[in-house]
Amino acid sequence: MKLDELIILISNKLGENINQSQLADALGITRQTICTRIKNGSQVTVSEIEKVQEFFNIKLYEENKNQDNTIEIDYYNDVFASCGKGCILFSEEKTKLTISTLLINEFSRGKKYSMITASGDSMSPSIENGDKLIVEHWGDAQIQDNKIYVFCFNNEFFVKRLSKNLDEIIIKSDNPDYRTKTISGSTANELTVIGKIVGIIRTL
């Protein structure tokens, strides 16, 4: 779920419209941060949902006994996708986890999902070091500009925003301390998209 979708959901639950400033107060961040995250399509974390429910004294989701709102996915314990300079895959050991489908943006039963761990700070504040990332496995679809992907390049795994421009791929970080990179030509063909980040689980 994205932040702008969260605002709509809260407003529907309260029966009145809330604005970005009120959401910022609920999350303990600035309105500017809210604006930036909405512009970047940032997704809501588990801890942020809990903060909102406590702040507004509402329950965002009601249990539906007639509907299964969970999914079992593979969690790759030792796979760290870098939000920095790159991280090599050491192990593919995995465990099964059951998570709520409400944590997955645009969830579909026809798609495959897994979970990995983020490492580094280049995607802060959207993604922090240690966040669990829900990955929608990639098929033959085109890269959607400015979406966050996990990909492999030079045998290392990264989590960055990608955009495509003709035969160029633009790799961007949310942290302004990291510069934007561009790869083109035959080098661009060496980049393999593993999947799109469609959910973030952050525990404080």
MIDOSE-1310 file (N, C-alpha, C; in nm, 2 decimals, decimal comma, always signed):
residues 204
mkld	+0,08/-0,12/+0,00/+0,00/+0,00/+0,00/+0,09/+0,13/+0,00; +0,05/+0,22/-0,08/+0,13/+0,35/-0,09/+0,07/+0,45/+0,01; +0,15/+0,55/+0,04/+0,10/+0,65/+0,13/-0,02/+0,73/+0,09; -0,04/+0,76/-0,04/-0,16/+0,83/-0,08/-0,28/+0,74/-0,07
elii	-0,26/+0,61/-0,08/-0,37/+0,51/-0,06/-0,40/+0,50/+0,08; -0,30/+0,51/+0,17/-0,32/+0,51/+0,31/-0,41/+0,63/+0,36; -0,38/+0,74/+0,30/-0,46/+0,86/+0,34/-0,61/+0,84/+0,30; -0,64/+0,78/+0,19/-0,77/+0,76/+0,15/-0,84/+0,66/+0,24
lisn	-0,76/+0,55/+0,28/-0,82/+0,45/+0,37/-0,85/+0,51/+0,50; -0,76/+0,59/+0,56/-0,79/+0,65/+0,69/-0,91/+0,74/+0,68; -0,92/+0,82/+0,58/-1,03/+0,91/+0,56/-1,16/+0,84/+0,55; -1,16/+0,72/+0,48/-1,28/+0,64/+0,47/-1,32/+0,59/+0,61
klge	-1,22/+0,54/+0,69/-1,25/+0,49/+0,82/-1,30/+0,59/+0,92; -1,25/+0,72/+0,91/-1,29/+0,82/+1,00/-1,41/+0,90/+0,95; -1,45/+0,88/+0,82/-1,56/+0,95/+0,77/-1,53/+1,10/+0,75; -1,41/+1,14/+0,74/-1,37/+1,28/+0,71/-1,23/+1,27/+0,65
ninq	-1,21/+1,37/+0,56/-1,08/+1,38/+0,49/-0,96/+1,42/+0,58; -0,85/+1,35/+0,58/-0,73/+1,39/+0,64/-0,63/+1,44/+0,54; -0,54/+1,52/+0,58/-0,44/+1,57/+0,49/-0,30/+1,52/+0,52; -0,20/+1,56/+0,44/-0,07/+1,51/+0,45/-0,01/+1,55/+0,58
sqla	-0,04/+1,67/+0,63/+0,01/+1,71/+0,76/-0,03/+1,62/+0,88; -0,16/+1,58/+0,87/-0,21/+1,49/+0,98/-0,14/+1,36/+0,97; -0,12/+1,31/+0,85/-0,05/+1,18/+0,84/+0,09/+1,19/+0,89; +0,16/+1,30/+0,86/+0,29/+1,33/+0,91/+0,30/+1,32/+1,06
dalg	+0,20/+1,39/+1,12/+0,19/+1,39/+1,27/+0,18/+1,25/+1,32; +0,09/+1,17/+1,26/+0,07/+1,03/+1,30/+0,19/+0,95/+1,29; +0,28/+0,97/+1,19/+0,39/+0,89/+1,17/+0,52/+0,95/+1,24; +0,51/+1,07/+1,29/+0,62/+1,13/+1,35/+0,73/+1,17/+1,26
itrq	+0,69/+1,22/+1,14/+0,78/+1,27/+1,04/+0,73/+1,40/+0,98; +0,81/+1,46/+0,90/+0,77/+1,59/+0,85/+0,68/+1,58/+0,73; +0,60/+1,69/+0,70/+0,52/+1,69/+0,58/+0,60/+1,68/+0,46; +0,72/+1,74/+0,46/+0,80/+1,74/+0,34/+0,84/+1,59/+0,31
tict	+0,87/+1,51/+0,41/+0,90/+1,37/+0,39/+0,79/+1,30/+0,33; +0,67/+1,33/+0,38/+0,54/+1,27/+0,33/+0,53/+1,30/+0,18; +0,55/+1,43/+0,14/+0,54/+1,47/+0,00/+0,64/+1,40/-0,09; +0,76/+1,39/-0,04/+0,87/+1,32/-0,11/+0,84/+1,17/-0,13
rikn	+0,79/+1,11/-0,02/+0,76/+0,96/-0,03/+0,64/+0,94/-0,12; +0,54/+1,02/-0,12/+0,43/+1,01/-0,21/+0,47/+1,02/-0,36; +0,56/+1,12/-0,38/+0,61/+1,14/-0,52/+0,69/+1,02/-0,57; +0,76/+0,96/-0,47/+0,84/+0,84/-0,51/+0,76/+0,71/-0,51
gsqv	+0,64/+0,71/-0,47/+0,55/+0,59/-0,47/+0,59/+0,50/-0,35; +0,64/+0,56/-0,24/+0,69/+0,49/-0,13/+0,57/+0,41/-0,06; +0,60/+0,29/-0,02/+0,50/+0,20/+0,04/+0,50/+0,21/+0,19; +0,39/+0,18/+0,25/+0,37/+0,18/+0,40/+0,43/+0,06/+0,46
tvse	+0,50/+0,07/+0,58/+0,55/-0,04/+0,65/+0,45/-0,09/+0,76; +0,48/-0,21/+0,81/+0,39/-0,26/+0,92/+0,39/-0,17/+1,04; +0,51/-0,12/+1,08/+0,51/-0,03/+1,20/+0,44/+0,10/+1,17; +0,44/+0,15/+1,05/+0,36/+0,27/+1,02/+0,21/+0,25/+1,02
iekv	+0,17/+0,13/+0,98/+0,02/+0,10/+0,99/-0,02/+0,10/+1,14; +0,07/+0,04/+1,22/+0,04/+0,03/+1,37/+0,04/+0,17/+1,43; +0,13/+0,26/+1,39/+0,13/+0,40/+1,44/+0,00/+0,47/+1,40; -0,04/+0,46/+1,28/-0,16/+0,52/+1,23/-0,29/+0,48/+1,31
qeff	-0,30/+0,35/+1,33/-0,41/+0,29/+1,40/-0,42/+0,35/+1,54; -0,30/+0,36/+1,61/-0,29/+0,41/+1,74/-0,32/+0,56/+1,75; -0,27/+0,63/+1,65/-0,28/+0,78/+1,65/-0,43/+0,82/+1,63; -0,49/+0,75/+1,53/-0,63/+0,79/+1,50/-0,74/+0,70/+1,57
nikl	-0,69/+0,61/+1,65/-0,77/+0,52/+1,73/-0,87/+0,45/+1,63; -0,82/+0,39/+1,53/-0,90/+0,31/+1,43/-0,84/+0,18/+1,40; -0,91/+0,09/+1,34/-0,86/-0,04/+1,29/-0,88/-0,03/+1,14; -0,77/-0,03/+1,07/-0,77/-0,02/+0,93/-0,83/-0,14/+0,86
yeen	-0,80/-0,26/+0,91/-0,85/-0,38/+0,85/-0,93/-0,46/+0,94; -1,05/-0,50/+0,90/-1,13/-0,59/+0,97/-1,11/-0,73/+0,92; -1,10/-0,83/+1,01/-1,09/-0,97/+0,97/-1,21/-1,02/+0,90; -1,19/-1,09/+0,79/-1,30/-1,14/+0,71/-1,28/-1,30/+0,72
knqd	-1,37/-1,36/+0,80/-1,35/-1,51/+0,81/-1,38/-1,58/+0,68; -1,45/-1,52/+0,59/-1,49/-1,59/+0,47/-1,38/-1,57/+0,36; -1,27/-1,49/+0,39/-1,17/-1,46/+0,29/-1,03/-1,48/+0,35; -0,95/-1,55/+0,27/-0,81/-1,57/+0,32/-0,73/-1,46/+0,27
ntie	-0,68/-1,38/+0,37/-0,60/-1,26/+0,34/-0,45/-1,28/+0,37; -0,41/-1,41/+0,36/-0,27/-1,44/+0,38/-0,22/-1,52/+0,26; -0,08/-1,52/+0,26/-0,01/-1,59/+0,15/+0,12/-1,65/+0,21; +0,16/-1,76/+0,16/+0,28/-1,82/+0,21/+0,39/-1,79/+0,10
idyy	+0,50/-1,73/+0,15/+0,61/-1,70/+0,05/+0,74/-1,75/+0,10; +0,84/-1,76/+0,01/+0,98/-1,80/+0,05/+1,05/-1,68/+0,11; +1,12/-1,70/+0,22/+1,20/-1,59/+0,28/+1,35/-1,65/+0,27; +1,43/-1,58/+0,19/+1,57/-1,61/+0,17/+1,65/-1,55/+0,28
ndvf	+1,68/-1,62/+0,38/+1,74/-1,57/+0,51/+1,87/-1,50/+0,48; +1,95/-1,56/+0,39/+2,09/-1,51/+0,37/+2,11/-1,44/+0,24; +2,00/-1,40/+0,18/+2,01/-1,31/+0,06/+2,00/-1,17/+0,10; +2,10/-1,09/+0,08/+2,10/-0,95/+0,12/+2,11/-0,87/-0,01
ascg	+2,01/-0,79/-0,05/+2,01/-0,71/-0,17/+2,06/-0,57/-0,12; +2,17/-0,52/-0,18/+2,23/-0,40/-0,14/+2,16/-0,27/-0,18; +2,14/-0,19/-0,08/+2,10/-0,05/-0,10/+2,22/+0,04/-0,08; +2,33/+0,00/-0,15/+2,46/+0,07/-0,13/+2,55/+0,03/-0,25
kgci	+2,66/-0,03/-0,21/+2,76/-0,06/-0,31/+2,76/-0,20/-0,37; +2,66/-0,28/-0,33/+2,65/-0,41/-0,39/+2,68/-0,52/-0,29; +2,61/-0,63/-0,30/+2,62/-0,74/-0,21/+2,61/-0,87/-0,28; +2,71/-0,95/-0,26/+2,71/-1,08/-0,33/+2,62/-1,18/-0,26
lfse	+2,55/-1,26/-0,34/+2,47/-1,37/-0,29/+2,55/-1,48/-0,24; +2,54/-1,51/-0,11/+2,62/-1,62/-0,04/+2,54/-1,75/-0,03; +2,41/-1,75/-0,01/+2,34/-1,87/+0,02/+2,20/-1,85/-0,03; +2,13/-1,96/-0,07/+2,00/-1,96/-0,11/+1,91/-2,04/-0,02
ektk	+1,95/-2,06/+0,11/+1,86/-2,13/+0,20/+1,74/-2,04/+0,23; +1,63/-2,11/+0,24/+1,50/-2,03/+0,26/+1,41/-2,10/+0,36; +1,32/-2,02/+0,41/+1,21/-2,07/+0,50/+1,08/-2,02/+0,45; +0,97/-2,08/+0,49/+0,84/-2,04/+0,45/+0,78/-1,94/+0,55
ltis	+0,73/-1,83/+0,51/+0,66/-1,73/+0,59/+0,52/-1,71/+0,54; +0,43/-1,69/+0,64/+0,29/-1,65/+0,61/+0,27/-1,50/+0,64; +0,24/-1,42/+0,54/+0,22/-1,28/+0,56/+0,08/-1,24/+0,51; +0,04/-1,12/+0,55/-0,09/-1,07/+0,50/-0,08/-1,01/+0,36
tlli	-0,17/-1,04/+0,28/-0,17/-0,99/+0,14/-0,19/-0,84/+0,14; -0,24/-0,78/+0,25/-0,26/-0,64/+0,26/-0,12/-0,56/+0,26; -0,01/-0,63/+0,28/+0,12/-0,57/+0,28/+0,18/-0,56/+0,14; +0,11/-0,63/+0,05/+0,16/-0,63/-0,09/+0,08/-0,54/-0,18
nefs	+0,16/-0,45/-0,24/+0,09/-0,35/-0,33/+0,04/-0,42/-0,46; -0,08/-0,40/-0,49/-0,15/-0,46/-0,61/-0,13/-0,61/-0,61; -0,17/-0,67/-0,50/-0,15/-0,82/-0,49/-0,24/-0,89/-0,59; -0,18/-1,00/-0,64/-0,25/-1,09/-0,73/-0,21/-1,24/-0,70
rgkk	-0,31/-1,32/-0,69/-0,29/-1,46/-0,66/-0,21/-1,53/-0,77; -0,21/-1,47/-0,89/-0,15/-1,53/-1,01/+0,00/-1,50/-1,01; +0,05/-1,41/-0,92/+0,19/-1,38/-0,92/+0,27/-1,45/-0,81; +0,40/-1,46/-0,83/+0,49/-1,52/-0,73/+0,56/-1,42/-0,65
ysmi	+0,57/-1,44/-0,52/+0,64/-1,35/-0,43/+0,74/-1,42/-0,34; +0,84/-1,34/-0,30/+0,94/-1,39/-0,20/+0,98/-1,27/-0,12; +1,07/-1,30/-0,02/+1,12/-1,20/+0,07/+1,27/-1,20/+0,09; +1,33/-1,09/+0,09/+1,47/-1,08/+0,11/+1,50/-0,96/+0,21
tasg	+1,62/-0,94/+0,25/+1,66/-0,84/+0,34/+1,74/-0,73/+0,27; +1,71/-0,60/+0,31/+1,78/-0,49/+0,25/+1,91/-0,47/+0,33; +2,01/-0,42/+0,26/+2,14/-0,39/+0,33/+2,19/-0,26/+0,28; +2,22/-0,17/+0,37/+2,27/-0,04/+0,33/+2,17/+0,08/+0,34
dsms	+2,21/+0,20/+0,30/+2,13/+0,32/+0,33/+2,10/+0,40/+0,20; +2,14/+0,35/+0,08/+2,12/+0,43/-0,04/+1,98/+0,46/-0,07; +1,88/+0,37/-0,02/+1,74/+0,39/-0,05/+1,67/+0,46/+0,06; +1,74/+0,50/+0,16/+1,68/+0,57/+0,28/+1,62/+0,71/+0,23
psie	+1,50/+0,75/+0,28/+1,42/+0,69/+0,38/+1,32/+0,58/+0,34; +1,31/+0,56/+0,21/+1,21/+0,46/+0,16/+1,23/+0,32/+0,21; +1,36/+0,28/+0,21/+1,40/+0,15/+0,26/+1,52/+0,17/+0,35; +1,52/+0,11/+0,47/+1,63/+0,13/+0,56/+1,70/-0,01/+0,57
ngdk	+1,82/+0,00/+0,62/+1,90/-0,12/+0,64/+1,83/-0,22/+0,73; +1,82/-0,34/+0,69/+1,75/-0,45/+0,77/+1,61/-0,46/+0,73; +1,55/-0,38/+0,65/+1,41/-0,39/+0,62/+1,39/-0,52/+0,54; +1,27/-0,59/+0,56/+1,24/-0,70/+0,48/+1,16/-0,66/+0,36
live	+1,21/-0,70/+0,24/+1,15/-0,66/+0,12/+1,07/-0,77/+0,05; +0,94/-0,74/+0,02/+0,86/-0,84/-0,06/+0,88/-0,81/-0,20; +0,92/-0,92/-0,27/+0,96/-0,91/-0,41/+0,86/-0,98/-0,50; +0,80/-0,91/-0,60/+0,72/-0,97/-0,70/+0,81/-1,02/-0,81
hwgd	+0,81/-1,15/-0,83/+0,90/-1,20/-0,93/+0,88/-1,15/-1,07; +0,98/-1,13/-1,14/+0,98/-1,06/-1,27/+0,95/-1,16/-1,38; +0,88/-1,12/-1,48/+0,85/-1,20/-1,60/+0,91/-1,12/-1,72; +0,83/-1,11/-1,82/+0,88/-1,04/-1,94/+0,83/-0,90/-1,96
aqiq	+0,78/-0,84/-1,85/+0,72/-0,71/-1,85/+0,83/-0,60/-1,87; +0,79/-0,49/-1,91/+0,89/-0,38/-1,92/+0,91/-0,31/-1,79; +1,03/-0,25/-1,77/+1,06/-0,18/-1,65/+0,97/-0,06/-1,64; +0,91/-0,04/-1,53/+0,82/+0,08/-1,50/+0,91/+0,19/-1,44
dnki	+0,91/+0,30/-1,51/+1,00/+0,41/-1,47/+0,98/+0,45/-1,32; +1,09/+0,46/-1,25/+1,09/+0,51/-1,11/+1,04/+0,42/-1,01; +1,01/+0,29/-1,05/+0,98/+0,19/-0,95/+1,10/+0,13/-0,89; +1,09/+0,07/-0,77/+1,21/+0,01/-0,71/+1,21/-0,14/-0,74
yvfc	+1,33/-0,18/-0,78/+1,36/-0,32/-0,83/+1,47/-0,38/-0,75; +1,48/-0,51/-0,74/+1,60/-0,58/-0,70/+1,65/-0,65/-0,83; +1,78/-0,63/-0,85/+1,84/-0,67/-0,98/+1,98/-0,72/-0,95; +2,03/-0,80/-1,05/+2,17/-0,85/-1,04/+2,25/-0,78/-1,15
fnne	+2,37/-0,73/-1,11/+2,46/-0,67/-1,20/+2,60/-0,70/-1,16; +2,69/-0,75/-1,25/+2,82/-0,79/-1,21/+2,83/-0,89/-1,09; +2,73/-0,98/-1,09/+2,72/-1,08/-0,98/+2,69/-1,03/-0,84; +2,64/-0,91/-0,84/+2,60/-0,85/-0,71/+2,45/-0,81/-0,72
ffvk	+2,38/-0,81/-0,60/+2,24/-0,78/-0,60/+2,22/-0,63/-0,55; +2,13/-0,56/-0,61/+2,11/-0,42/-0,57/+1,95/-0,40/-0,56; +1,92/-0,30/-0,48/+1,78/-0,25/-0,47/+1,79/-0,10/-0,51; +1,73/-0,06/-0,62/+1,74/+0,08/-0,67/+1,61/+0,11/-0,75
rlsk	+1,59/+0,24/-0,77/+1,49/+0,28/-0,87/+1,55/+0,27/-1,01; +1,47/+0,21/-1,10/+1,51/+0,20/-1,24/+1,42/+0,27/-1,33; +1,48/+0,33/-1,43/+1,41/+0,39/-1,55/+1,48/+0,35/-1,67; +1,40/+0,33/-1,78/+1,46/+0,29/-1,91/+1,44/+0,40/-2,01
nlde	+1,55/+0,43/-2,08/+1,55/+0,53/-2,19/+1,62/+0,48/-2,31; +1,54/+0,43/-2,41/+1,59/+0,37/-2,53/+1,68/+0,25/-2,49; +1,81/+0,26/-2,51/+1,90/+0,15/-2,48/+1,98/+0,18/-2,35; +1,93/+0,27/-2,27/+1,99/+0,31/-2,15/+1,90/+0,26/-2,03
iiik	+1,97/+0,23/-1,92/+1,90/+0,20/-1,79/+1,96/+0,30/-1,69; +1,87/+0,37/-1,63/+1,91/+0,47/-1,53/+1,88/+0,41/-1,39; +1,99/+0,41/-1,31/+1,98/+0,35/-1,17/+1,99/+0,47/-1,07; +1,89/+0,48/-0,99/+1,88/+0,59/-0,90/+1,86/+0,55/-0,75
sdnp	+1,92/+0,62/-0,66/+1,90/+0,60/-0,52/+1,81/+0,71/-0,46; +1,74/+0,68/-0,35/+1,66/+0,78/-0,28/+1,75/+0,87/-0,19; +1,86/+0,82/-0,14/+1,95/+0,89/-0,06/+2,03/+0,99/-0,15; +2,02/+1,12/-0,13/+2,09/+1,21/-0,22/+2,25/+1,20/-0,21
dyrt	+2,30/+1,13/-0,11/+2,44/+1,11/-0,10/+2,50/+1,02/-0,20; +2,41/+0,95/-0,27/+2,45/+0,85/-0,37/+2,41/+0,91/-0,51; +2,50/+0,90/-0,60/+2,48/+0,96/-0,73/+2,40/+0,86/-0,83; +2,33/+0,92/-0,92/+2,26/+0,84/-1,02/+2,36/+0,78/-1,12
ktis	+2,34/+0,66/-1,16/+2,43/+0,59/-1,26/+2,35/+0,55/-1,38; +2,41/+0,55/-1,49/+2,35/+0,51/-1,62/+2,44/+0,40/-1,69; +2,37/+0,29/-1,73/+2,44/+0,19/-1,81/+2,37/+0,18/-1,94; +2,45/+0,16/-2,05/+2,39/+0,16/-2,18/+2,46/+0,05/-2,27
gsta	+2,40/+0,04/-2,39/+2,45/-0,05/-2,49/+2,45/-0,20/-2,44; +2,56/-0,27/-2,47/+2,57/-0,41/-2,44/+2,58/-0,43/-2,28; +2,63/-0,33/-2,22/+2,64/-0,34/-2,07/+2,51/-0,34/-2,00; +2,41/-0,27/-2,06/+2,27/-0,28/-2,01/+2,21/-0,41/-2,01
nelt	+2,25/-0,49/-2,11/+2,20/-0,63/-2,13/+2,25/-0,72/-2,02; +2,35/-0,68/-1,94/+2,41/-0,76/-1,84/+2,33/-0,74/-1,71; +2,24/-0,65/-1,70/+2,16/-0,62/-1,58/+2,04/-0,71/-1,59; +2,02/-0,80/-1,49/+1,90/-0,89/-1,48/+1,81/-0,85/-1,37
vigk	+1,69/-0,82/-1,41/+1,59/-0,78/-1,31/+1,53/-0,91/-1,24; +1,54/-0,91/-1,11/+1,49/-1,03/-1,03/+1,34/-1,01/-1,00; +1,31/-0,88/-0,96/+1,17/-0,86/-0,93/+1,15/-0,71/-0,89; +1,02/-0,68/-0,87/+0,98/-0,54/-0,83/+0,95/-0,55/-0,68
ivgi	+0,99/-0,44/-0,60/+0,96/-0,44/-0,46/+0,82/-0,39/-0,45; +0,74/-0,47/-0,39/+0,59/-0,44/-0,37/+0,55/-0,44/-0,23; +0,64/-0,45/-0,13/+0,60/-0,44/+0,01/+0,73/-0,43/+0,09; +0,72/-0,36/+0,20/+0,83/-0,34/+0,30/+0,78/-0,37/+0,44
irtl	+0,86/-0,45/+0,51/+0,82/-0,49/+0,64/+0,94/-0,43/+0,73; +0,90/-0,34/+0,82/+1,00/-0,28/+0,91/+0,96/-0,30/+1,05; +1,05/-0,35/+1,13/+1,02/-0,37/+1,27/+1,12/-0,28/+1,35; +1,06/-0,21/+1,45/+1,14/-0,11/+1,53/+1,19/-0,18/+1,66
